[in-house]
Amino acid sequence: MSGPRPAPVVVAERLLVGWTGEPVTAPTSFRVHPGRAVALVGLNGAGKTTVLRAVLGHLVPVGGRLEVLGGPVDERSAAFRRDVAAVLDVDAALPGLSVREHLDLVARGHGVRDAEDVVDQAVADLGLEPVAERAPSSLSSGQRRRLLLAAALVRPRRLLVLDEPEQRLDLVGREDLVDRLVEDKEAGTGLLLATHDPLLLEEVADEVVLLAEDGSRRVSAAEAVRELGR
Ligand SMILES: Nc1ncnc2c1ncn2[C@@H]1O[C@H](COP(=O)(O)OP(=O)(O)OP(=O)(O)O)[C@@H](O)[C@H]1O
């Protein structure tokens, strides 16, 4: 017999987000449950990144309800920083450390006990072995992207927020990412991602929310892929 469904890690109800007080999206509703993935799709400028930034506490919603981990968003709280991992489109690697040292620092900074094993696993999962001892500044853009994704995966998390994680990854990299994200869901992490990638929509997303000017709505992965292809 299955128990009650665990509480959602994100609740967005008729959420409105924007940068200047004016919403850039129609009211948008979704819930991210532990072990499930919600994908936001939409055209360039539809507001996907802005929704993610509101969930991460980088901007205050213009309207509607937004709760993360059971309460209002507070990116300064230790619990929020401990439980929420994110990869946005910013290069945030420390230049003076090798790839492996960087990942090790992130893992240890988050109190991971078996940091060495966790880092080895992430390096292998994301195909970073050939560049593990190099400085991030010497990596290709796709390798840097893999490093940022690995940094999110070596730390504990209950919610993982990813903005177009497929960017700059080749097909093998995207397939590795799919496998890793499916594993993360199985471990109980809730995933919220913005994506244009059919592979992620079909293989990772349990629910897809299309952000459109005339209203945000739930669509099937197949419908989302069709919309993206238009
Ligand atoms: N820092 C910012 N300040 C002001 N306006 C912004 C800022 N970032 C984005 N916007 C505006 O908010 C709107 C939504 O942008 P957003 O980046 O959320 O779209 P998106 O759906 O993620 O697009 P893409 O698919 O191109 O990444 C756009 O009109 C954009 O110009």
Ligand as a Chemical Component Dictionary entry (heavy atoms), coordinates in Angstrom:
data_LIG
# 
_chem_comp.id                   LIG 
_chem_comp.type                 NON-POLYMER 
_chem_comp.pdbx_formal_charge   0 
_chem_comp.three_letter_code    LIG 
# 
loop_
_chem_comp_atom.comp_id 
_chem_comp_atom.atom_id 
_chem_comp_atom.alt_atom_id 
_chem_comp_atom.type_symbol 
_chem_comp_atom.charge 
_chem_comp_atom.model_Cartn_x 
_chem_comp_atom.model_Cartn_y 
_chem_comp_atom.model_Cartn_z 
_chem_comp_atom.pdbx_ordinal 
LIG N1  N1  N 0 17.652 40.947 -15.907 1  
LIG C1  C1  C 0 16.580 41.332 -16.583 2  
LIG N2  N2  N 0 16.091 42.585 -16.474 3  
LIG C2  C2  C 0 15.002 43.001 -17.160 4  
LIG N3  N3  N 0 14.298 42.204 -18.010 5  
LIG C3  C3  C 0 14.729 40.943 -18.156 6  
LIG C4  C4  C 0 15.897 40.439 -17.469 7  
LIG N4  N4  N 0 16.057 39.141 -17.829 8  
LIG C5  C5  C 0 15.085 38.844 -18.703 9  
LIG N5  N5  N 0 14.280 39.917 -18.902 10 
LIG C6  C6  C 0 13.096 39.979 -19.788 11 
LIG O1  O1  O 0 12.104 39.092 -19.252 12 
LIG C7  C7  C 0 11.424 38.432 -20.319 13 
LIG C8  C8  C 0 11.521 36.919 -20.096 14 
LIG O2  O2  O 0 12.876 36.546 -20.230 15 
LIG P1  P1  P 0 13.395 35.102 -19.804 16 
LIG O3  O3  O 0 14.885 35.161 -19.812 17 
LIG O4  O4  O 0 12.723 34.694 -18.550 18 
LIG O5  O5  O 0 12.859 34.203 -21.006 19 
LIG P2  P2  P 0 13.139 32.687 -21.369 20 
LIG O6  O6  O 0 11.820 32.038 -21.589 21 
LIG O7  O7  O 0 14.024 32.074 -20.346 22 
LIG O8  O8  O 0 13.884 32.827 -22.761 23 
LIG P3  P3  P 0 15.047 31.956 -23.483 24 
LIG O9  O9  O 0 14.373 30.754 -24.100 25 
LIG O10 O10 O 0 15.525 32.916 -24.539 26 
LIG O11 O11 O 0 16.104 31.632 -22.475 27 
LIG C9  C9  C 0 12.076 38.905 -21.631 28 
LIG O12 O12 O 0 11.254 39.897 -22.180 29 
LIG C10 C10 C 0 13.417 39.457 -21.177 30 
LIG O13 O13 O 0 13.804 40.500 -22.022 31 
# 
loop_
_chem_comp_bond.comp_id 
_chem_comp_bond.atom_id_1 
_chem_comp_bond.atom_id_2 
_chem_comp_bond.value_order 
_chem_comp_bond.pdbx_ordinal 
LIG N1  C1  SING 1  
LIG C1  N2  SING 2  
LIG C1  C4  DOUB 3  
LIG N2  C2  DOUB 4  
LIG C2  N3  SING 5  
LIG N3  C3  DOUB 6  
LIG C3  C4  SING 7  
LIG C3  N5  SING 8  
LIG C4  N4  SING 9  
LIG N4  C5  DOUB 10 
LIG C5  N5  SING 11 
LIG N5  C6  SING 12 
LIG C6  O1  SING 13 
LIG C6  C10 SING 14 
LIG O1  C7  SING 15 
LIG C7  C8  SING 16 
LIG C7  C9  SING 17 
LIG C8  O2  SING 18 
LIG O2  P1  SING 19 
LIG P1  O3  DOUB 20 
LIG P1  O4  SING 21 
LIG P1  O5  SING 22 
LIG O5  P2  SING 23 
LIG P2  O6  DOUB 24 
LIG P2  O7  SING 25 
LIG P2  O8  SING 26 
LIG O8  P3  SING 27 
LIG P3  O9  DOUB 28 
LIG P3  O10 SING 29 
LIG P3  O11 SING 30 
LIG C9  O12 SING 31 
LIG C9  C10 SING 32 
LIG C10 O13 SING 33 
# 
